[in-house]
Amino acid sequence: MQTLAKDEGIAGFSIKALLLTALGILLFGIYVGILIYGENSLTVLNQLKHKKTQLKFESQALKSANQNLQKTYFEFKQLIPKELDYGAI
């Protein structure tokens, strides 16, 4: 009877099985932590998505400003007489 109680360990499981289970849980926890907070993690992915949308808005604003500046440039270019057009030299 004493050998049976000695081999069972805690709650009917052997010490070896408990240590392997604890090690497995620890390794899985580390893996999940790396997935969430690591270099190639979900938080980095969300930050990059946010930055991408910001850059799209900035690109659209710059395109609009460029169109307005081109329009102004061509309007001024038509006002300059052809003899004084320095761009043709």
TIDRENLO-507744 format. One line per field, with one value per atom (N, C-alpha, C): atom name; residue in three letters; x, y, z. Coordinates in Angstrom, 3 decimals, always signed. Layout:
a c(CA / ...)
r c(ALA / ...)
X c(X / ...)
Y c(Y / ...)
Z c(Z / ...)
***
This chain:
a c(N / CA / C / N / CA / C / N / CA / C / N / CA / C / N / CA / C / N / CA / C / N / CA / C / N / CA / C / N / CA / C / N / CA / C / N / CA / C / N / CA / C / N / CA / C / N / CA / C / N / CA / C / N / CA / C / N / CA / C / N / CA / C / N / CA / C / N / CA / C / N / CA / C / N / CA / C / N / CA / C / N / CA / C / N / CA / C / N / CA / C / N / CA / C / N / CA / C / N / CA / C / N / CA / C / N / CA / C / N / CA / C / N / CA / C / N / CA / C / N / CA / C / N / CA / C / N / CA / C / N / CA / C / N / CA / C / N / CA / C / N / CA / C / N / CA / C / N / CA / C / N / CA / C / N / CA / C / N / CA / C / N / CA / C / N / CA / C / N / CA / C / N / CA / C / N / CA / C / N / CA / C / N / CA / C / N / CA / C / N / CA / C / N / CA / C / N / CA / C / N / CA / C / N / CA / C / N / CA / C / N / CA / C / N / CA / C / N / CA / C / N / CA / C / N / CA / C / N / CA / C / N / CA / C / N / CA / C / N / CA / C / N / CA / C / N / CA / C / N / CA / C / N / CA / C / N / CA / C / N / CA / C / N / CA / C / N / CA / C / N / CA / C / N / CA / C / N / CA / C / N / CA / C / N / CA / C / N / CA / C / N / CA / C / N / CA / C / N / CA / C / N / CA / C / N / CA / C / N / CA / C)
r c(MET / MET / MET / GLN / GLN / GLN / THR / THR / THR / LEU / LEU / LEU / ALA / ALA / ALA / LYS / LYS / LYS / ASP / ASP / ASP / GLU / GLU / GLU / GLY / GLY / GLY / ILE / ILE / ILE / ALA / ALA / ALA / GLY / GLY / GLY / PHE / PHE / PHE / SER / SER / SER / ILE / ILE / ILE / LYS / LYS / LYS / ALA / ALA / ALA / LEU / LEU / LEU / LEU / LEU / LEU / LEU / LEU / LEU / THR / THR / THR / ALA / ALA / ALA / LEU / LEU / LEU / GLY / GLY / GLY / ILE / ILE / ILE / LEU / LEU / LEU / LEU / LEU / LEU / PHE / PHE / PHE / GLY / GLY / GLY / ILE / ILE / ILE / TYR / TYR / TYR / VAL / VAL / VAL / GLY / GLY / GLY / ILE / ILE / ILE / LEU / LEU / LEU / ILE / ILE / ILE / TYR / TYR / TYR / GLY / GLY / GLY / GLU / GLU / GLU / ASN / ASN / ASN / SER / SER / SER / LEU / LEU / LEU / THR / THR / THR / VAL / VAL / VAL / LEU / LEU / LEU / ASN / ASN / ASN / GLN / GLN / GLN / LEU / LEU / LEU / LYS / LYS / LYS / HIS / HIS / HIS / LYS / LYS / LYS / LYS / LYS / LYS / THR / THR / THR / GLN / GLN / GLN / LEU / LEU / LEU / LYS / LYS / LYS / PHE / PHE / PHE / GLU / GLU / GLU / SER / SER / SER / GLN / GLN / GLN / ALA / ALA / ALA / LEU / LEU / LEU / LYS / LYS / LYS / SER / SER / SER / ALA / ALA / ALA / ASN / ASN / ASN / GLN / GLN / GLN / ASN / ASN / ASN / LEU / LEU / LEU / GLN / GLN / GLN / LYS / LYS / LYS / THR / THR / THR / TYR / TYR / TYR / PHE / PHE / PHE / GLU / GLU / GLU / PHE / PHE / PHE / LYS / LYS / LYS / GLN / GLN / GLN / LEU / LEU / LEU / ILE / ILE / ILE / PRO / PRO / PRO / LYS / LYS / LYS / GLU / GLU / GLU / LEU / LEU / LEU / ASP / ASP / ASP / TYR / TYR / TYR / GLY / GLY / GLY / ALA / ALA / ALA / ILE / ILE / ILE)
X c(+0.812 / +0.000 / +0.853 / +1.967 / +2.799 / +3.452 / +3.832 / +4.441 / +3.422 / +2.196 / +1.145 / +0.918 / +0.872 / +0.682 / +1.901 / +3.082 / +4.303 / +4.349 / +3.896 / +3.942 / +2.859 / +1.747 / +0.634 / +0.934 / +1.674 / +1.990 / +0.796 / +0.445 / -0.645 / -1.869 / -3.006 / -4.307 / -4.302 / -3.532 / -3.545 / -2.626 / -1.904 / -0.979 / +0.452 / +1.305 / +2.712 / +3.400 / +4.477 / +5.244 / +5.743 / +6.155 / +6.655 / +5.560 / +4.354 / +3.251 / +2.918 / +2.956 / +2.669 / +3.728 / +5.003 / +6.079 / +5.993 / +5.705 / +5.554 / +4.371 / +3.284 / +2.111 / +2.416 / +3.084 / +3.441 / +4.397 / +5.358 / +6.289 / +5.554 / +4.627 / +3.827 / +3.007 / +2.383 / +1.587 / +2.480 / +3.657 / +4.595 / +5.051 / +5.415 / +5.848 / +4.716 / +3.513 / +2.363 / +2.115 / +2.258 / +2.094 / +3.128 / +4.368 / +5.423 / +5.110 / +4.657 / +4.300 / +3.182 / +2.143 / +1.031 / +1.513 / +2.378 / +2.937 / +3.719 / +4.482 / +5.236 / +4.283 / +3.219 / +2.236 / +1.581 / +1.317 / +0.597 / +1.541 / +2.710 / +3.590 / +4.935 / +5.196 / +6.506 / +6.726 / +7.842 / +8.236 / +7.262 / +6.741 / +5.764 / +4.404 / +3.933 / +2.750 / +1.495 / +0.404 / -0.882 / -0.912 / -0.253 / -0.243 / +0.521 / +1.618 / +2.377 / +1.532 / +0.805 / -0.070 / -1.131 / -1.749 / -2.764 / -2.162 / -0.947 / -0.286 / +0.018 / +0.449 / +0.751 / -0.506 / -1.629 / -2.892 / -3.314 / -3.156 / -3.514 / -2.624 / -1.345 / -0.402 / -0.718 / -1.134 / -1.478 / -2.668 / -3.689 / -4.849 / -4.472 / -3.605 / -3.149 / -2.389 / -1.532 / -0.763 / -1.658 / -2.727 / -3.672 / -4.361 / -4.793 / -5.431 / -4.445 / -3.211 / -2.198 / -1.909 / -1.861 / -1.625 / -2.751 / -3.996 / -5.136 / -5.088 / -4.718 / -4.625 / -3.527 / -2.386 / -1.294 / -1.651 / -2.376 / -2.813 / -3.756 / -4.652 / -5.581 / -4.835 / -3.898 / -3.103 / -2.288 / -1.750 / -0.979 / -1.867 / -3.080 / -3.997 / -4.291 / -4.511 / -4.782 / -3.573 / -2.390 / -1.180 / -0.937 / -1.199 / -1.051 / -2.044 / -3.261 / -4.273 / -3.821 / -3.328 / -2.842 / -1.651 / -0.746 / +0.424 / +0.009 / -0.903 / -1.316 / -2.103 / -2.844 / -3.542 / -2.531 / -1.489 / -0.456 / +0.329 / +0.565 / +1.327 / +0.585 / -0.734 / -1.508 / -1.504 / -1.301 / -1.295 / +0.008 / +1.115 / +2.411 / +2.449 / +2.819 / +2.929 / +4.012 / +3.851 / +4.783 / +6.188 / +6.346 / +7.688 / +8.428 / +7.700 / +8.314 / +8.304 / +7.887 / +7.815 / +9.223 / +9.719 / +11.083 / +11.252 / +10.164 / +10.267 / +10.606 / +10.365 / +10.625 / +12.088 / +12.866 / +14.262 / +15.135)
Y c(-1.193 / +0.000 / +1.253 / +1.203 / +2.392 / +2.686 / +1.672 / +1.902 / +2.471 / +2.063 / +2.581 / +4.062 / +4.490 / +5.893 / +6.714 / +6.111 / +6.823 / +7.093 / +6.154 / +6.297 / +7.239 / +7.367 / +8.174 / +9.662 / +10.145 / +11.563 / +12.350 / +13.412 / +14.304 / +14.011 / +13.875 / +13.653 / +12.461 / +11.469 / +10.246 / +10.289 / +11.361 / +11.463 / +11.297 / +10.780 / +10.640 / +12.010 / +12.138 / +13.385 / +13.708 / +12.678 / +12.869 / +13.455 / +12.938 / +13.443 / +14.883 / +15.192 / +16.557 / +17.534 / +17.136 / +18.008 / +18.232 / +17.180 / +17.332 / +18.226 / +18.082 / +18.929 / +20.382 / +20.605 / +21.972 / +22.585 / +21.814 / +22.295 / +22.626 / +21.770 / +22.021 / +23.293 / +23.495 / +24.699 / +25.939 / +25.847 / +26.966 / +27.313 / +26.305 / +26.547 / +27.127 / +26.635 / +27.178 / +28.627 / +28.953 / +30.343 / +31.266 / +30.796 / +31.594 / +31.809 / +30.768 / +30.859 / +31.873 / +31.819 / +32.773 / +34.193 / +34.348 / +35.665 / +36.237 / +35.403 / +35.859 / +36.231 / +35.463 / +35.786 / +37.142 / +37.458 / +38.693 / +39.885 / +39.716 / +40.845 / +40.801 / +39.827 / +39.685 / +40.613 / +40.381 / +41.234 / +41.113 / +39.951 / +39.721 / +39.385 / +40.241 / +39.919 / +40.578 / +40.302 / +40.884 / +42.378 / +42.826 / +44.263 / +45.014 / +44.446 / +45.073 / +45.093 / +44.017 / +43.958 / +45.051 / +45.243 / +46.284 / +47.677 / +47.896 / +49.189 / +49.470 / +48.445 / +48.625 / +48.902 / +48.272 / +48.552 / +49.996 / +50.464 / +51.845 / +52.825 / +52.527 / +53.393 / +53.403 / +52.271 / +52.172 / +53.066 / +53.057 / +53.917 / +55.390 / +55.737 / +57.118 / +57.557 / +56.690 / +57.022 / +57.146 / +56.357 / +56.487 / +57.848 / +58.271 / +59.580 / +60.697 / +60.568 / +61.578 / +61.623 / +60.473 / +60.398 / +61.081 / +60.843 / +61.487 / +62.998 / +63.462 / +64.897 / +65.528 / +64.843 / +65.361 / +65.378 / +64.367 / +64.348 / +65.510 / +65.763 / +66.881 / +68.213 / +68.385 / +69.619 / +69.761 / +68.668 / +68.690 / +69.100 / +68.595 / +68.978 / +70.474 / +71.000 / +72.435 / +73.265 / +72.836 / +73.563 / +73.487 / +72.330 / +72.212 / +73.123 / +73.177 / +74.046 / +75.502 / +75.926 / +77.297 / +77.561 / +76.601 / +76.754 / +76.955 / +76.121 / +76.243 / +77.521 / +77.979 / +79.256 / +80.396 / +80.380 / +81.414 / +81.318 / +80.102 / +79.901 / +80.493 / +80.420 / +80.987 / +82.509 / +83.114 / +84.565 / +85.181 / +84.421 / +84.945 / +84.979 / +86.114 / +86.160 / +85.201 / +84.714 / +83.707 / +84.237 / +85.562 / +86.112 / +86.067 / +86.178 / +86.214 / +84.858 / +83.848 / +82.516 / +81.966 / +81.992 / +81.581 / +80.070 / +79.346 / +77.891 / +77.390 / +78.204 / +77.785 / +78.012 / +78.694 / +79.008 / +77.805)
Z c(+0.000 / +0.000 / +0.000 / +0.727 / +0.803 / -0.552 / -1.282 / -2.592 / -3.571 / -3.441 / -4.320 / -4.068 / -2.835 / -2.485 / -2.897 / -2.833 / -3.192 / -4.698 / -5.528 / -6.968 / -7.483 / -6.777 / -7.264 / -7.210 / -6.298 / -6.208 / -5.728 / -6.432 / -6.044 / -6.905 / -6.272 / -6.918 / -7.858 / -7.562 / -8.357 / -9.563 / -9.784 / -10.919 / -10.429 / -11.284 / -10.912 / -10.990 / -10.282 / -10.259 / -11.677 / -12.412 / -13.773 / -14.668 / -14.571 / -15.389 / -15.010 / -13.719 / -13.276 / -13.766 / -13.710 / -14.181 / -15.687 / -16.440 / -17.888 / -18.244 / -17.526 / -17.767 / -17.424 / -16.301 / -15.912 / -16.933 / -17.415 / -18.438 / -19.738 / -20.122 / -21.332 / -21.217 / -20.065 / -19.847 / -19.865 / -19.264 / -19.248 / -20.664 / -21.441 / -22.820 / -23.676 / -23.492 / -24.224 / -23.835 / -22.567 / -22.116 / -22.726 / -22.798 / -23.428 / -24.908 / -25.579 / -27.000 / -27.223 / -26.412 / -26.545 / -26.245 / -25.266 / -24.962 / -26.122 / -26.789 / -27.957 / -29.087 / -29.270 / -30.310 / -30.069 / -28.819 / -28.508 / -28.419 / -27.815 / -27.536 / -28.237 / -29.077 / -29.705 / -30.886 / -31.589 / -32.713 / -33.882 / -34.143 / -35.211 / -34.601 / -33.724 / -32.933 / -33.471 / -32.806 / -33.182 / -32.916 / -31.864 / -31.587 / -32.669 / -33.146 / -34.235 / -35.498 / -35.758 / -36.926 / -36.871 / -35.711 / -35.566 / -35.723 / -35.194 / -35.353 / -36.818 / -37.549 / -38.965 / -39.772 / -39.425 / -40.110 / -39.871 / -38.639 / -38.305 / -39.071 / -39.131 / -39.853 / -41.342 / -41.882 / -43.299 / -43.629 / -42.778 / -43.034 / -42.918 / -41.961 / -41.837 / -43.079 / -43.603 / -44.796 / -46.026 / -46.091 / -47.206 / -47.170 / -45.979 / -45.862 / -46.214 / -45.743 / -46.047 / -47.547 / -48.184 / -49.625 / -50.389 / -49.980 / -50.644 / -50.467 / -49.282 / -49.032 / -49.885 / -49.993 / -50.808 / -52.300 / -52.754 / -54.155 / -54.439 / -53.518 / -53.683 / -53.699 / -52.803 / -52.771 / -54.050 / -54.561 / -55.799 / -56.973 / -57.023 / -58.091 / -58.050 / -56.869 / -56.739 / -57.168 / -56.790 / -57.180 / -58.684 / -59.294 / -60.739 / -61.465 / -60.961 / -61.555 / -61.485 / -60.335 / -60.168 / -61.086 / -61.192 / -62.052 / -63.507 / -63.987 / -65.382 / -65.634 / -64.646 / -64.796 / -64.909 / -64.096 / -64.175 / -65.483 / -65.932 / -67.164 / -68.355 / -68.362 / -69.465 / -69.423 / -68.266 / -68.143 / -68.626 / -68.637 / -69.058 / -70.588 / -71.197 / -72.670 / -73.152 / -74.387 / -74.907 / -75.062 / -75.317 / -75.435 / -74.102 / -72.980 / -71.666 / -70.967 / -71.659 / -71.060 / -70.879 / -69.675 / -69.387 / -69.427 / -69.361 / -69.416 / -70.805 / -71.831 / -73.218 / -73.606 / -72.786 / -73.139 / -72.945)
***
